[in-house]
Amino acid sequence: MSQAQQHMEELRELVAEVLEIEPEELTDTGDFAEEYDADSLRAIEILARLDKKYHVEIPQAELPELRNLKAVHEAVARHAGWRD
């Protein structure tokens, strides 16, 4: 498994836990709000967990962009300096 795949799977687990769904149900591009009924509190919870797990601070101003797993991965990669 590549580092990028490993990161995606870790993020999938983390986000699925917050959204209270099974990781297998969470697609890379599924819209959190439209497909998984996520509200802004869940989005903030995702940010908090990312910060705690990866010691990365994603500004709340970026929250509207974090609509799916792929966008979350890109944001964490950018702020954490991952070279996936």
Secondary structure, DSSP 8 states (H G I E B T S, - for coil): --HHHHHHHHHHHHHHHHHTS-GGG--SS--HHHHH---HHHHHHHHHHHHHHH-----GGGGGG--SHHHHHHHHHHHHT---
